[in-house]
Amino acid sequence: MSGVIAFVMFFLMLGTVGGIENDTIPLLPGMIQTFAFMGLWVLFSHLAGAFDYPQERSEPREVQRENPDARPGRTGREGPGPSGRAKNHR
């Protein structure tokens, strides 16, 4: 249920910003209303579990890095020319 309320708060906030942009709501009351909706949106998003992170790993993963000297030939970014740009073969 909190997720539905957060969804509604987001669109109320968006509608208020649209009202400010079209000059149907004055700036100061519109900003107050937008920040109130934003605070409620964050609150209900938190209650719905939007900021719950999965369990942390016990140890960080090691990143396997490729040795650039071990690769034969050109890399994918190098072209056949001496400047490194591919030539236009039409």
Secondary structure, DSSP 8 states (H G I E B T S, - for coil): -HHHHHHHHHHHHHHHHHHHHTTSS-HHHHHHHHHHHHHHHHHHHHHHTTT------SS--------GGGS-S--TT--SSTTS------
